[in-house]
Every structure is written in C-alpha cells, then in structure tokens.
Amino acid sequence: MLNISEWKHRLIPLLSGRSILITGGTGSFGRKFAATLLENFGDVRRVIIYSRDELKQFEMAQAFPRDKFPQLRYFIGDVRDKERLYRAMEDVDVVVHAAALKQVPAAEYNPFEAIKTNIIGAQNVIETAIDRGVQRVVALSTDKAAAPINLYGATKLCSDKFFVSANHFRGKHDILFSVVRYGNVMGSRGSVVPFFLDKRREGILPITDARMTRFNITLQEGIELVMYALANMWGGEIFVPRIPSYRIMDMAEAIAPECEKKIIGIRPGEKLHEEMITATDALHTLEFAKYFVILPTMPLWNVNDYAAEFDGRPCPEGYHYASDTNSRWLSVPDIRELIRRHIDPALEWKSPPAANTGGSKITLIRGTEDAAEPVPAWLSEGDRWARRQQTAAPLTESTPTLTGVK
Ligand SMILES: NC(=O)c1ccc[n+]([C@@H]2O[C@H](COP(=O)([O-])OP(=O)(O)OC[C@H]3O[C@@H](n4cnc5c(N)ncnc54)[C@H](OP(=O)(O)O)[C@@H]3O)[C@@H](O)[C@H]2O)c1
C-alpha cells in the first residue's frame, strides 16, 4: 500500500485552494476519491462531480451534505459533449477522468456507444483540459486494455494512448497527462464478490471456468495510486500497481463453501487470466517497489533520470505481469478478511445451508469507506445512507457473469 503521508507535501500545492473535476464522480471510484480529497485536503476550493444521471448526483449530495461539504459542485454532463465539458472546466486545475462505459457485454452489444464515451469522450476531456489551462490530468484504465480481446478493453487502450500522446500535442501548455491502470476492484458494481454473495442464497455458484484467475485491488488502493500519480507524474506514464491475484475457486470457497459450484463455460470477451503488462510493454517498463510504470514509447523525458528519481529499474527480459503468473496470491482466509473489511463485515461461511439463511447482507462499495482506515463520523454516516440505497436497489445493472464485467 502506498503511504499518502510520504508524498502529501507534493500534492498540497496542486490541490490546496485549487479546483478538481472528476468525470464519473458519482461512480464507485469517483465518490471515494471525492471523499478522500475532502478528508485530506480540507482547503480544496471546489470538487466538481461531472456525470449524466441526476439521481446518482442527488444520492451523492445526500451522502455529502452541503453544509459539511460546501466545496462539492455537481454538473450534469456527458463526456461526449465537449461544449458542456468546456463550461465545467472553467478555472479547473486538476482533472481525474473516471467516466466510462465499463460493462464488457454492453460494450460488445453497443460498440458505437462504448466508442463515443470511452474514446471520443477521452479526446474531449484532453482537448478541453488543454484549452482550459488545466495542469494535471489522470485517466483511469483497466487490465482489460492490455492485449485487449473485447471492445471495452480496446476502447480503453485507445483512451490510454490518447492520454499518453496528449503530452506531445499539448504544445506550450503547462499540462501533464498520465494513466493509472489496475485490475478488478473488489466489490465494485457487477463484480464477482457481490455476484457470489447474491448467488449464495440460491445454493449454486455459477463459475465460468475453474482455472480462472484475476487481479484484485481494493478501492482504497486504487485511490492511493491515483493520488500518487498526481503527486509524482512526469507526464506519459501508465502506472500499474503491484497487487495480488486470486483463483476463482478460492473466491467461491471463501464466500460460499456450502454451495454447489456449477461450471457454465467461458463467455465471449473473457480471458482465463488478465494481464496488466504484456511482454511487449515490459520492454519499456520500469519496476518500482510498489508499482510499475509503462513508459511512453515516444520519449518525453530522460528515462534514466526518472528511474533514479523514484528508484526504479527496467523489467527483466521476457517479463510480463499477468494474474496467473503473479508472485502474490490471496488465500481463502485472505479473501474472507478482505471481504469483511471492505464489503460485508458480517460475512459468515460456517452457516447452515445458504437456502435457509437468506444469505449475507450485500454492500456494494459505491464510494464507501475502507474499514481499515479511521472512518470520520460524517463519512460513515453518509455511507450508511448510501448503503441503504444500494442494498435496497436490485442488482439488475450487474450482468450475471463471473468476470465479464468490471
Ligand atoms: N470497477 C472496476 O473494477 C474497475 C477496474 C479497473 C478500471 N476501472 C476504471 O475505473 C473507472 C471508474 O470506474 P467505476 O468503478 O467508478 O465505474 P462506475 O461505478 O460504473 O462509475 C462510472 C461513472 O461514470 C459516469 N459516466 C458514465 N458514462 C458517462 C458519460 N458518457 N459522461 C459522463 N459520465 C459518465 C457514471 O455516471 P452517470 O451514469 O450518471 O453518467 C458514473 O459516475 C472507469 O474508467 C473504469 O474503466 C474500474
């Protein structure tokens, strides 16, 4: 885990008294990122939440009451709409680009919609940020962008390339662009943990392929890496965290050992194992103690200086970073501990057959707090409200696949 206190001093000039815009600010990442900003940088001038759906913004405004968070602003807007972005980015210093269409099956069925949001939207964010005098932009990416086999991953790869190359076409503007790429966020909407917790009630867990492995990151770790990137970016990096993997059968065992495991076959657009750094990427990747940096292929700065500054070194010949060849693995007890800490404190597994228990209470982490961290009273109160809303809502937005959604 990166320790924010070690480099917080570098963020202060960037964030204190400044305006930050988060595209997709009502999503899992955006809410938690906004909460972290407000908690750590109380003197931030404005935190602008930019997204389309008024209900999600209304819910967020309830969880973050205006009297306690006067810095929060809500802009209804679409990243496809450059005019609206231009209005929203007035006097903005930092942009975190989290808005995306991210359901693999939805992108397969609606390819042009995914392209409009994830690719054209990325271009709009970049061009508007340059025109509006923004200083730092960090865009979120996914392991599915490495050697993509589905449209979602392909759109995110295009987006990554846009953000890296934006450092070349920014001209004389004082702005830097970087990317943070990570794997499955534990407990995010549509992901495997809430899906298994839900299916447990029925006594059968559908599993696409017993050999499957995935990377695992907590939302808190994702936020910290974005903060770290903001503080330390030189422009053009793709930051990739060192995170553990899990085996899908261990996840099933951790959540519902009592359930039958039903193998249903791998789905279109799914990989058996995810990759974050391909062997080709690794040729121009530096490794550091807690993360990797895929370097821009067209040089932007001196790589030796960069490696020396952050104590990095080139990846070994033939290296690739994939969920099945990872050196760090989550065991069944590790997974249970993480679920209890981040998703469902009441997780029980030595219970009578699931059909009789009604299953455990599911909590989706849309902007919820990391139980490992001290939780400020206001945040836990807001989260309780948000959790009630989320648990009340049906999980219809989650496609019932094992890993086809992010
Ligand atoms: N969750 C994961 O496991 C995971 C893993 C790796 C990377 N990522 C990446 O992390 C980022 C954030 O993911 P998340 O989990 O926070 O997603 P999320 O919970 O689904 O949130 C997505 C956000 O984007 C907004 N949005 C969607 N389309 C938009 C558009 N056209 N214009 C403006 N806003 C739009 C949504 O609000 P509205 O619908 O109201 O517009 C929502 O606020 C994404 O870029 C994703 O690719 C996620």
The ligand as an SDF file (V2000), in Angstrom:
LIG
                    3D

 48 52  0  0  0  0  0  0  0  0999 V2000
  -14.5760   -1.0830  -11.1400 N   0  0  0  0  0  0  0  0  0  0  0  0
  -13.5320   -1.7770  -11.5560 C   0  0  0  0  0  0  0  0  0  0  0  0
  -13.3710   -2.9580  -11.2370 O   0  0  0  0  0  0  0  0  0  0  0  0
  -12.5000   -1.1040  -12.4290 C   0  0  0  0  0  0  0  0  0  0  0  0
  -11.3000   -1.7840  -12.6860 C   0  0  0  0  0  0  0  0  0  0  0  0
  -10.3440   -1.1750  -13.4840 C   0  0  0  0  0  0  0  0  0  0  0  0
  -10.5880    0.0830  -14.0020 C   0  0  0  0  0  0  0  0  0  0  0  0
  -11.7760    0.7140  -13.7770 N   0  0  0  0  0  0  0  0  0  0  0  0
  -11.9850    2.0390  -14.3890 C   0  0  0  0  0  0  0  0  0  0  0  0
  -12.2010    2.9620  -13.3440 O   0  0  0  0  0  0  0  0  0  0  0  0
  -13.0780    3.9910  -13.7960 C   0  0  0  0  0  0  0  0  0  0  0  0
  -14.1790    4.2190  -12.7880 C   0  0  0  0  0  0  0  0  0  0  0  0
  -14.8790    3.0150  -12.6200 O   0  0  0  0  0  0  0  0  0  0  0  0
  -16.0370    2.8640  -11.5500 P   0  0  0  0  0  0  0  0  0  0  0  0
  -15.9130    1.5040  -10.9940 O   0  0  0  0  0  0  0  0  0  0  0  0
  -16.0570    4.0330  -10.6490 O   0  0  0  0  0  0  0  0  0  0  0  0
  -17.2880    2.9320  -12.5250 O   0  0  0  0  0  0  0  0  0  0  0  0
  -18.8260    3.1830  -12.1520 P   0  0  0  0  0  0  0  0  0  0  0  0
  -19.0690    2.9490  -10.7280 O   0  0  0  0  0  0  0  0  0  0  0  0
  -19.6330    2.4520  -13.1610 O   0  0  0  0  0  0  0  0  0  0  0  0
  -18.9660    4.7340  -12.4510 O   0  0  0  0  0  0  0  0  0  0  0  0
  -18.9160    5.2550  -13.7510 C   0  0  0  0  0  0  0  0  0  0  0  0
  -19.1500    6.7490  -13.6590 C   0  0  0  0  0  0  0  0  0  0  0  0
  -19.0680    7.3180  -14.9610 O   0  0  0  0  0  0  0  0  0  0  0  0
  -20.2200    8.0980  -15.2130 C   0  0  0  0  0  0  0  0  0  0  0  0
  -20.4290    8.1000  -16.6480 N   0  0  0  0  0  0  0  0  0  0  0  0
  -20.6760    7.0290  -17.4530 C   0  0  0  0  0  0  0  0  0  0  0  0
  -20.8050    7.4480  -18.7240 N   0  0  0  0  0  0  0  0  0  0  0  0
  -20.5940    8.7980  -18.7180 C   0  0  0  0  0  0  0  0  0  0  0  0
  -20.5870    9.7890  -19.7140 C   0  0  0  0  0  0  0  0  0  0  0  0
  -20.8110    9.4930  -21.0040 N   0  0  0  0  0  0  0  0  0  0  0  0
  -20.3640   11.0720  -19.3570 N   0  0  0  0  0  0  0  0  0  0  0  0
  -20.1370   11.4010  -18.0590 C   0  0  0  0  0  0  0  0  0  0  0  0
  -20.1450   10.4960  -17.0760 N   0  0  0  0  0  0  0  0  0  0  0  0
  -20.3690    9.2120  -17.4050 C   0  0  0  0  0  0  0  0  0  0  0  0
  -21.3060    7.4290  -14.3850 C   0  0  0  0  0  0  0  0  0  0  0  0
  -22.3700    8.2950  -14.0250 O   0  0  0  0  0  0  0  0  0  0  0  0
  -23.6380    8.5140  -14.9860 P   0  0  0  0  0  0  0  0  0  0  0  0
  -24.1000    7.1540  -15.3950 O   0  0  0  0  0  0  0  0  0  0  0  0
  -24.5820    9.2650  -14.1370 O   0  0  0  0  0  0  0  0  0  0  0  0
  -23.1540    9.3450  -16.1390 O   0  0  0  0  0  0  0  0  0  0  0  0
  -20.5200    7.1150  -13.1170 C   0  0  0  0  0  0  0  0  0  0  0  0
  -20.4000    8.2820  -12.3340 O   0  0  0  0  0  0  0  0  0  0  0  0
  -13.5340    3.5960  -15.1910 C   0  0  0  0  0  0  0  0  0  0  0  0
  -12.7850    4.3370  -16.1300 O   0  0  0  0  0  0  0  0  0  0  0  0
  -13.1910    2.1230  -15.2830 C   0  0  0  0  0  0  0  0  0  0  0  0
  -12.8770    1.7700  -16.6090 O   0  0  0  0  0  0  0  0  0  0  0  0
  -12.7260    0.1510  -12.9920 C   0  0  0  0  0  0  0  0  0  0  0  0
  1  2  1  0
  2  3  2  0
  2  4  1  0
  4  5  1  0
  4 48  2  0
  5  6  2  0
  6  7  1  0
  7  8  2  0
  8  9  1  0
  8 48  1  0
  9 10  1  0
  9 46  1  0
 10 11  1  0
 11 12  1  0
 11 44  1  0
 12 13  1  0
 13 14  1  0
 14 15  2  0
 14 16  1  0
 14 17  1  0
 17 18  1  0
 18 19  2  0
 18 20  1  0
 18 21  1  0
 21 22  1  0
 22 23  1  0
 23 24  1  0
 23 42  1  0
 24 25  1  0
 25 26  1  0
 25 36  1  0
 26 27  1  0
 26 35  1  0
 27 28  2  0
 28 29  1  0
 29 30  1  0
 29 35  2  0
 30 31  1  0
 30 32  2  0
 32 33  1  0
 33 34  2  0
 34 35  1  0
 36 37  1  0
 36 42  1  0
 37 38  1  0
 38 39  2  0
 38 40  1  0
 38 41  1  0
 42 43  1  0
 44 45  1  0
 44 46  1  0
 46 47  1  0
M  CHG  2   8   1  16  -1
M  END
$$$$
